[in-house]
Amino acid sequence: MRRNIFLLIFFLSISFVHCTRTIVNKTYSLTTNVQHVLSLLGLGAASDPYDLQYLKRSIVSELSERLSPQANIITDEEAEFSIVNARYTDYKRPGYIVGVQVAEENDVVETVNYARMRGIPFQARTGGHSLTSSLRSIQQAMVIDMRGLNSISYDKAKEQMTVGGGVVTGAFANATFSQGMEVTVGSCPCTGVLGISLGAGIGRLQGKYGYLNDNLVSIRLLLANGTIITASEFQNKDIFWAVRGAGHNFGIGLEATFQVHPQQNKGMHYIIDFEFQLDKVESLFDLINEVASPMPKELAIFVIERLVANNYWQPTININIVYSGPSEEARTYVDRFQALNPVHRDEKVSAWDALPWATYNGLNNILCTPQGWARFPIKNFYAANVKTYHIPTMRKFFDGWQEMNEKYDGQAMFSVMFETFPQQGVRAKSSDATAYPWRDGSDHFLMMEVGYRDHTYADLFDEWLSNQQDMWIESSGYGRLQQYVNYGHGSKDPPESLYGYEPWRLAKLKALKAELDPEGRFNGYQPFVSDEK
């Protein structure tokens, strides 16, 4: 070992003039010669296939000694690697060479400590649904599969649910519902609970209970230096503020406790799906604007495109309405949409925890399976918040959407999802209560996505998406991009669009970042400094 250190120092001394000390994800980028020596000594990334093989073998042999017997290490050469490597999108994705399936908290701690010691990038994964292209900065990395931390417990006296860092939304909702309780959750059941809540956790019940992280009581967070802290209103208050809206930048959530609430209407929700021809764009969005001014706290509306409707072989707009109360109370709103003459109507009553599978014609059956992801594996995603739906913009957008689908039929899929949620529970807290900056600036969430199989038209699709986003921003009513961090495209979005334009917000976040993660180990997901290339 002493000989290796001597050789390293000697080599660095004679090669110093050839080094570039540029910061990439807070790690030094060295010339090929220096990087080669580092990799041979077992430090940093590998620069050629031989070095890469050595790096992977050394990770397996060295790290396995630190982990529990139930943990598992998989390299990218093994068939099982697809389990930890699968992602909703392969667009500008991270590159993993080793996956660690953890079985207990200490496995996560040991993996992070080992990766830090070796200078190997790492990223935690639960559902594999992160959309941001900023994760492309993580290459030749270790992925920490959190699904083994899947414990869920309920404290009846406090009405609180505690979940492990690997629990997904569907399991959380099932467990909460079984106790006669409910809380705001996302609409996709296969996303990680903690990953969603670190951004905010928007959802249909936010009119009653605020965002998911408004219900966060405490979180156990693994920091970059390998220590575990608890953050709450009573401990590490500044960190607790920061993790509710920017938490991905500070550590890995190992466990979190949420306040949950007694079910209303016995936990039953009224669902109705309408499908409309595209000639109804103006009247539909006029009506949504009216219904949302103000939106009843029990009501939530999704807008989703459908290329082939039920019994109607033309593109349509699917309006999904969910009312968290008796169906009779929803009739006032339902009848107004019915008056616009839909080409199809489907209605049902569903338990709250079954909503993800009952809404918008079972779309989550596709969104939650690797087989569904693989149909168009590369998915480029853009989004923006708007204050109201600008009618001429909606017409122009849907005309363009139809044109692109027809032109690239079979080669790409152009998807749309707009979310209109009630705001009462969200705005019950002050705008500076958490790091999430858009309590008064996220009336509607607009998302669009192009999925494709190869990069033949990648630049063209990206340009089209970017142009649509520009159009949304211009007519948003906010005068600038205001972006839910979990829906952000990546570091193309200015950090202010994700974390707030008030200077004090990013200043506070960056100060905490410098204290907790000075080496930038957690810079992969929506970092505070844009580095788009």
matplotlib code that plots the C-alpha trace (Angstrom):
import matplotlib.pyplot as plt

x = [0.0, 2.8, 4.5, 1.2, 0.9, 4.5, 3.9, 0.7, 2.4, 5.3, 3.1, 0.9, 4.0, 5.3, 1.9, 0.6, 1.0, -1.3, -4.1, -7.2, -8.8, -12.3, -15.2, -17.7, -20.3, -17.8, -15.2, -11.9, -11.8, -8.2, -6.4, -6.5, -3.0, -3.8, -7.2, -5.7, -3.2, -6.0, -8.2, -5.3, -4.9, -8.6, -9.4, -12.0, -13.5, -12.0, -10.7, -10.6, -12.4, -9.6, -9.7, -13.5, -13.4, -10.9, -13.1, -16.2, -14.4, -12.9, -16.2, -17.8, -15.0, -14.4, -18.0, -19.5, -17.5, -19.2, -22.8, -25.4, -25.8, -29.1, -27.7, -26.7, -24.2, -24.8, -22.6, -23.8, -22.7, -25.3, -28.8, -30.3, -28.7, -31.8, -33.8, -31.8, -31.0, -34.5, -35.8, -39.0, -36.8, -33.4, -33.2, -29.8, -29.8, -27.2, -24.8, -24.4, -21.8, -22.8, -26.1, -26.4, -29.6, -29.7, -31.5, -31.1, -30.1, -26.5, -26.1, -26.9, -24.4, -21.7, -22.3, -22.1, -19.0, -17.3, -18.3, -17.0, -13.7, -13.2, -14.4, -17.2, -20.4, -23.6, -27.4, -30.2, -33.2, -36.6, -39.2, -36.9, -39.2, -37.0, -37.4, -34.6, -31.7, -29.4, -28.8, -26.7, -23.8, -23.6, -21.6, -19.6, -21.6, -23.1, -26.9, -28.3, -31.6, -33.6, -36.5, -35.3, -36.1, -39.8, -41.1, -44.4, -45.8, -48.7, -49.0, -52.7, -52.4, -50.6, -52.3, -48.9, -47.4, -43.7, -42.2, -38.8, -36.8, -37.8, -41.5, -43.5, -46.7, -49.0, -47.9, -48.0, -51.6, -52.7, -51.3, -52.7, -56.1, -56.2, -56.0, -59.0, -56.7, -55.7, -53.2, -52.0, -50.1, -49.0, -51.1, -48.5, -48.4, -44.9, -42.9, -40.9, -42.7, -39.6, -38.3, -41.7, -41.9, -38.4, -39.8, -43.2, -45.7, -48.5, -51.8, -55.5, -56.0, -53.8, -56.9, -57.6, -54.2, -51.6, -48.7, -47.4, -44.4, -46.7, -47.6, -44.0, -43.4, -39.8, -37.2, -34.0, -31.5, -28.1, -25.7, -22.7, -20.2, -22.0, -23.8, -27.6, -29.5, -33.2, -34.8, -38.2, -39.8, -37.8, -34.5, -32.3, -35.0, -33.2, -32.5, -36.2, -37.2, -34.7, -35.6, -39.3, -38.8, -35.1, -34.3, -32.6, -29.6, -28.9, -28.9, -30.7, -34.0, -33.8, -37.1, -39.9, -43.0, -46.1, -49.2, -52.3, -56.0, -59.3, -60.9, -63.8, -66.7, -65.4, -62.5, -64.6, -64.0, -66.2, -64.4, -65.6, -63.7, -64.9, -63.5, -63.9, -63.1, -60.4, -62.9, -63.9, -60.5, -61.8, -64.9, -63.2, -60.4, -62.8, -64.9, -61.8, -60.8, -64.2, -64.4, -60.9, -61.9, -61.7, -61.4, -63.5, -61.1, -62.7, -62.2, -59.2, -59.0, -56.5, -56.3, -54.8, -54.5, -55.8, -54.8, -57.6, -60.7, -63.3, -65.4, -64.1, -61.1, -59.7, -57.5, -59.4, -58.9, -59.6, -60.9, -60.5, -62.5, -62.0, -64.2, -63.3, -66.8, -70.3, -71.1, -74.2, -72.0, -70.0, -73.0, -72.8, -69.4, -70.0, -73.1, -71.2, -68.8, -71.5, -73.2, -70.2, -71.2, -68.4, -67.9, -67.4, -68.2, -67.2, -67.9, -67.3, -66.7, -63.3, -61.6, -58.9, -56.0, -57.2, -57.5, -54.2, -55.5, -59.1, -58.4, -57.8, -58.5, -55.7, -52.8, -50.7, -50.6, -48.3, -46.5, -45.6, -44.0, -40.6, -42.5, -44.6, -41.5, -39.7, -42.3, -40.6, -37.7, -36.3, -38.7, -37.9, -40.1, -40.9, -43.3, -44.4, -46.9, -49.6, -52.0, -54.9, -55.3, -54.7, -57.3, -55.4, -52.3, -54.3, -55.7, -52.2, -50.7, -53.3, -53.2, -49.4, -49.7, -52.1, -49.8, -46.7, -48.5, -49.6, -46.3, -44.2, -46.8, -45.0, -41.7, -42.6, -45.4, -46.4, -48.0, -49.8, -50.8, -52.2, -53.1, -55.5, -55.6, -57.3, -55.2, -56.8, -54.6, -51.5, -52.1, -53.0, -49.2, -47.1, -45.1, -41.8, -42.9, -40.8, -38.2, -41.0, -41.4, -44.7, -47.5, -49.0, -47.6, -48.7, -52.5, -52.1, -49.2, -48.7, -46.5, -45.7, -43.4, -42.1, -41.1, -39.0, -36.7, -33.6, -32.0, -32.9, -35.2, -34.1, -33.0, -36.1, -38.3, -36.4, -36.8, -40.5, -40.9, -38.9, -41.0, -44.2, -42.8, -41.8, -45.4, -46.8, -44.4, -45.3, -49.1, -48.8, -49.8, -46.6, -44.3, -41.5, -40.9, -42.2, -41.5, -42.3, -38.8, -40.0, -41.2, -38.1, -36.5, -33.1, -30.4, -31.8, -34.3, -32.7, -32.3, -34.6, -37.4, -37.2, -36.3, -37.6, -36.6, -36.4, -32.6, -32.8, -34.1, -31.2, -28.8, -30.2, -30.1, -26.6, -25.3, -26.8, -25.4, -21.9, -22.3, -23.8, -22.4, -19.3, -18.0, -21.3, -22.0, -25.7, -25.5, -27.1, -30.7, -31.7, -28.6, -28.6, -26.2, -27.1, -24.5, -26.3, -24.0]
y = [0.0, 2.4, 1.6, 2.4, 5.7, 6.6, 5.7, 7.8, 10.8, 10.5, 10.1, 13.1, 15.2, 14.7, 14.9, 17.9, 20.2, 17.9, 17.9, 20.0, 20.8, 21.2, 20.4, 17.9, 16.8, 18.2, 15.6, 16.2, 15.4, 14.2, 13.5, 9.9, 9.0, 10.2, 8.5, 5.3, 5.2, 6.0, 3.2, 0.7, 1.7, 1.2, 4.9, 6.6, 5.7, 3.3, 4.6, 1.4, -2.0, -3.8, -1.2, -1.3, -5.1, -4.7, -1.9, -4.1, -7.1, -5.1, -3.5, -7.0, -8.5, -5.6, -4.3, -7.7, -8.0, -4.9, -5.8, -8.0, -11.6, -10.7, -7.9, -8.6, -7.1, -7.4, -6.3, -5.2, -8.5, -10.5, -11.1, -9.9, -6.5, -5.5, -5.5, -2.6, -0.9, -0.7, 2.9, 4.5, 6.4, 5.9, 9.5, 10.9, 8.2, 7.5, 4.7, 2.0, -0.8, -2.3, -2.6, -3.1, -4.6, -3.5, -5.5, -3.1, 0.5, -0.3, -1.7, 1.7, 3.3, 0.9, 1.3, 5.1, 5.0, 2.6, 4.6, 7.8, 6.2, 4.8, 8.0, 6.1, 7.9, 6.4, 7.0, 5.6, 4.0, 2.9, 3.1, 4.1, 6.9, 9.9, 12.0, 14.5, 14.5, 15.8, 12.2, 11.8, 13.2, 9.9, 7.4, 4.3, 4.4, 2.2, 2.1, 1.5, -0.5, 0.6, -1.8, -4.0, -1.2, -1.9, -1.8, 0.0, 0.5, 2.4, 4.3, 4.3, 6.7, 9.4, 8.5, 8.2, 5.9, 5.1, 3.8, 2.6, 4.2, 1.5, 1.7, 2.5, 4.7, 1.8, -0.2, 3.0, 3.7, 0.1, 0.1, 3.5, 2.6, -0.7, 1.4, 3.6, 6.5, 8.5, 11.2, 12.9, 10.6, 10.7, 9.2, 6.7, 3.7, 2.5, 5.6, 5.7, 7.4, 9.2, 10.2, 11.9, 13.6, 15.1, 17.1, 17.9, 15.1, 16.7, 14.7, 14.6, 15.0, 18.1, 20.3, 18.6, 17.7, 19.7, 18.1, 14.7, 16.4, 18.8, 15.7, 14.7, 14.4, 13.4, 11.8, 9.8, 11.0, 9.5, 12.3, 12.1, 11.6, 8.4, 9.8, 9.5, 12.4, 12.9, 16.0, 17.3, 20.5, 19.9, 18.6, 20.0, 22.4, 24.0, 20.6, 19.7, 22.9, 22.0, 18.4, 19.3, 20.5, 20.1, 16.9, 15.0, 17.3, 16.4, 12.7, 9.4, 9.0, 5.8, 6.2, 8.7, 9.2, 10.8, 12.2, 10.5, 11.3, 9.5, 8.6, 10.7, 9.1, 5.8, 6.1, 5.8, 8.0, 8.7, 8.4, 9.4, 9.4, 11.4, 11.4, 14.3, 15.1, 17.6, 20.2, 20.6, 22.0, 25.5, 24.6, 22.0, 24.2, 27.1, 24.8, 23.6, 27.2, 28.0, 24.9, 25.6, 29.1, 28.0, 24.3, 22.4, 20.7, 17.3, 17.5, 16.6, 16.7, 15.0, 15.7, 12.9, 12.4, 9.2, 8.3, 5.8, 6.3, 3.7, 3.0, 6.2, 5.8, 9.3, 11.1, 12.4, 14.2, 12.1, 14.2, 12.1, 13.5, 12.1, 13.3, 12.3, 12.3, 11.1, 10.9, 13.0, 16.0, 15.6, 15.8, 19.6, 19.3, 16.1, 17.4, 20.4, 18.2, 15.9, 18.9, 19.1, 15.8, 13.4, 10.5, 8.1, 8.1, 5.6, 6.0, 4.0, 4.2, 3.1, 2.8, 5.4, 3.0, 1.4, 4.7, 4.3, 1.2, 2.4, 5.8, 6.8, 3.4, 1.6, 3.7, 2.8, -0.8, 0.5, 3.1, 0.7, -2.2, -2.6, -4.2, -1.0, 1.2, -0.8, 0.0, 3.4, 3.3, 6.7, 9.3, 13.0, 15.0, 18.7, 20.5, 23.8, 25.3, 27.6, 29.9, 29.2, 27.3, 29.9, 28.8, 29.8, 28.1, 24.9, 24.9, 25.4, 22.7, 20.0, 20.7, 20.3, 17.2, 15.6, 16.5, 15.1, 11.8, 11.4, 12.3, 10.0, 7.2, 4.0, 5.8, 7.8, 8.4, 11.9, 11.9, 14.5, 14.8, 17.9, 17.9, 20.4, 20.0, 21.9, 24.3, 24.8, 22.5, 23.7, 27.4, 26.7, 26.9, 30.1, 30.2, 30.0, 27.1, 24.6, 24.7, 24.0, 27.5, 27.3, 27.1, 30.2, 29.4, 25.9, 26.0, 23.6, 21.2, 20.6, 17.7, 16.4, 13.6, 12.0, 8.4, 6.8, 3.8, 5.3, 8.8, 9.3, 12.2, 13.0, 16.6, 17.3, 15.9, 17.9, 21.1, 20.5, 19.9, 22.9, 25.1, 23.8, 24.6, 28.1, 28.6, 27.4, 29.7, 32.7, 32.2, 30.8, 33.9, 33.7, 35.3, 32.7, 29.0, 27.7, 24.0, 21.2, 19.8, 16.2, 17.1, 19.1, 18.3, 18.5, 21.2, 22.8, 24.3, 27.2, 26.3, 29.2, 27.6, 24.6, 26.2, 29.7, 33.1, 34.8, 35.1, 34.0, 30.6, 29.3, 31.1, 29.2, 25.9, 26.4, 27.2, 24.0, 22.1, 23.4, 22.3, 18.9, 17.8, 19.9, 17.3, 17.2, 13.5, 14.2, 16.5, 14.1, 14.9, 18.5, 20.2, 23.8, 24.9, 24.3, 22.4, 21.4, 20.7]
z = [0.0, 0.9, -2.5, -4.3, -2.5, -3.4, -7.1, -7.1, -5.6, -8.0, -11.0, -10.0, -9.5, -13.0, -14.6, -12.8, -15.8, -17.8, -15.3, -15.6, -12.3, -13.7, -11.4, -12.6, -10.1, -7.5, -8.4, -10.2, -13.9, -14.8, -18.0, -19.3, -17.9, -14.4, -14.4, -15.6, -12.7, -10.2, -11.5, -11.3, -7.7, -7.1, -6.9, -9.1, -12.4, -14.9, -18.3, -20.3, -20.4, -18.5, -15.7, -15.6, -15.1, -12.3, -10.7, -10.8, -9.4, -6.6, -5.6, -5.3, -3.3, -1.0, -0.4, 0.1, 3.3, 4.7, 3.9, 5.7, 4.5, 2.9, 0.8, -2.8, -5.2, -9.0, -11.8, -15.2, -16.7, -14.8, -16.0, -12.6, -13.2, -15.2, -12.0, -10.5, -13.8, -15.2, -15.5, -16.8, -19.4, -20.9, -21.9, -20.7, -18.1, -15.4, -16.2, -13.6, -13.5, -10.1, -8.3, -4.5, -3.3, 0.4, 3.1, 6.1, 6.8, 7.6, 4.1, 2.7, 5.1, 4.2, 0.5, 0.7, 2.9, 0.5, -2.6, -1.0, 0.0, -3.6, -5.3, -7.1, -7.9, -6.5, -6.7, -4.6, -6.5, -5.5, -8.3, -11.2, -12.2, -12.0, -15.2, -14.9, -17.4, -14.7, -13.6, -16.8, -14.8, -12.8, -14.9, -14.0, -10.9, -8.2, -7.9, -4.4, -4.8, -1.7, -2.2, 0.6, 3.1, 2.8, 6.4, 7.1, 10.6, 12.1, 15.4, 16.1, 19.1, 17.0, 13.7, 12.0, 9.4, 9.3, 6.1, 5.0, 2.2, -0.3, 0.1, -3.1, -3.2, -3.8, -0.8, 1.4, 0.2, 0.8, 4.4, 5.2, 3.8, 5.8, 9.0, 8.0, 7.1, 4.1, 3.0, -0.1, -2.4, -6.0, -8.8, -9.8, -7.4, -8.3, -7.4, -4.2, -1.3, 0.0, -3.4, -4.1, -0.8, -1.0, -3.9, -2.4, -3.2, -5.1, -5.5, -5.6, -1.8, -1.5, -1.2, 2.2, 3.5, 1.6, -0.2, 1.1, 2.7, 4.5, 6.4, 7.0, 10.8, 10.7, 8.4, 9.0, 6.5, 5.5, 4.8, 2.5, 5.3, 6.4, 9.4, 10.0, 11.3, 12.2, 10.9, 12.1, 13.5, 16.7, 15.4, 12.6, 11.7, 8.8, 7.2, 7.7, 5.9, 3.0, 2.5, 1.9, -1.6, -2.3, -0.3, -3.1, -2.8, 0.8, 1.4, 1.2, 3.1, 5.1, 6.9, 7.3, 9.5, 8.1, 9.7, 8.2, 8.5, 9.1, 5.8, 4.5, 2.8, 4.1, 1.8, -1.4, -4.4, -7.4, -10.8, -14.2, -17.5, -20.4, -23.9, -26.3, -29.9, -30.5, -31.7, -28.1, -26.9, -26.4, -24.5, -22.4, -21.1, -20.6, -18.4, -16.5, -15.8, -14.5, -12.3, -10.9, -9.8, -7.0, -7.2, -4.6, -2.2, -3.0, -6.8, -9.0, -12.8, -15.1, -18.8, -20.9, -24.6, -26.3, -29.8, -30.1, -28.0, -26.9, -30.0, -31.6, -34.0, -33.8, -31.3, -28.3, -25.0, -21.9, -18.9, -15.7, -12.8, -9.2, -6.4, -2.9, -1.6, -2.5, -6.2, -5.7, -4.7, -7.9, -10.2, -10.5, -12.1, -14.0, -15.7, -17.0, -18.8, -20.0, -21.6, -24.0, -25.6, -25.0, -27.4, -24.4, -20.7, -18.0, -14.3, -11.2, -7.4, -6.1, -2.8, -2.3, -2.4, -5.6, -7.5, -9.4, -11.1, -11.6, -13.2, -16.8, -18.3, -16.4, -17.8, -14.7, -15.9, -18.6, -16.5, -13.8, -15.7, -17.4, -20.3, -20.6, -20.4, -23.1, -25.8, -26.3, -23.9, -24.6, -23.2, -23.3, -20.9, -20.5, -18.1, -16.7, -14.2, -15.4, -13.6, -16.1, -19.3, -22.1, -24.7, -27.9, -26.6, -25.9, -29.4, -30.9, -28.7, -29.4, -33.1, -33.0, -30.9, -33.4, -36.3, -34.7, -33.8, -37.4, -38.9, -36.7, -36.2, -35.2, -34.6, -31.6, -29.1, -28.0, -24.6, -22.6, -18.9, -17.3, -13.6, -11.9, -8.2, -5.4, -3.4, 0.0, 2.0, 0.1, 0.8, 4.4, 5.0, 4.4, 1.2, 3.1, 5.3, 3.2, 0.5, -2.1, -3.7, -5.6, -3.1, -4.9, -8.3, -9.3, -10.1, -13.0, -13.8, -17.6, -18.8, -22.2, -23.3, -26.5, -26.4, -29.1, -29.7, -31.3, -31.7, -35.3, -34.6, -31.0, -31.7, -33.6, -30.9, -28.2, -30.2, -30.5, -26.8, -25.9, -28.2, -26.6, -23.2, -24.3, -25.5, -22.1, -20.2, -22.3, -21.7, -18.2, -16.3, -14.2, -16.8, -16.2, -15.8, -12.5, -12.3, -9.9, -9.1, -9.6, -13.1, -14.1, -17.4, -15.8, -15.5, -18.7, -16.2, -14.4, -10.7, -9.8, -11.7, -9.4, -6.1, -6.3, -7.8, -4.4, -3.8, -0.2, -1.1, -3.2, -0.8, 2.1, 0.2, -1.0, 2.5, 3.8, 0.9, 1.6, 5.2, 4.6, 1.2, 0.4, -2.1, -4.0, -3.6, -4.0, -7.1, -9.5, -9.1, -9.9, -8.5, -7.3, -10.1, -13.7, -15.7, -18.9, -21.8]

ax = plt.figure().add_subplot(projection="3d")
ax.plot(x, y, z, "-o")
ax.set_aspect("equal")
plt.show()
